[in-house]
């Protein structure tokens, strides 16, 4: 019983730990970078962000994201600290596991 309690507490602590996302440049980021770094934004909404940007030009404000169907003020607010108009990631960094070289 004690082990179940310990595992439950450990699970709760891990689940409550926020995922750290990079700041993403909403004026230059591709859909993959948007989906990877913004909470509540999957690939479909990320593609809509890129489509909106291609049609209307650069975002003048973070709030302008709420003009996109399916992205409301709450989504914008919860991601505000992870978005920038001029700095941040623009592509998802591909991480490759360390492979031994052919020389080894």
C-alpha positions, 0 to 999 in steps of 0.5 A: 500500500505504501508503494502505491502511495509513493508511486501516486505522489511521484506521478502527480509531481511529474504530471504537474511539472510544466513542459518548458517550451522555447519562445517561438517567433510567430512571424517566421516559424514554420508549422512544426515549430509552432505546434511543438512550442505552443500549448493547445496548438496542434499541426492543423492550427499551426498550419492555419497560423502560417496560412493566415500570416502568408495571406495577411502579412506579419503579425502586428501583435500577439493578440492578432492570433485570435483572428484565426478560427479555432484560436481564442483569447484563452489560447493566446493568453496561456501562450503569451510568454512563449511567443514573440513577434521578432525573436525565438525559434523558427524551426524544430531542432532535429535531435539525433541520438549519438551514433558511433562513427564508422571509424569506431 
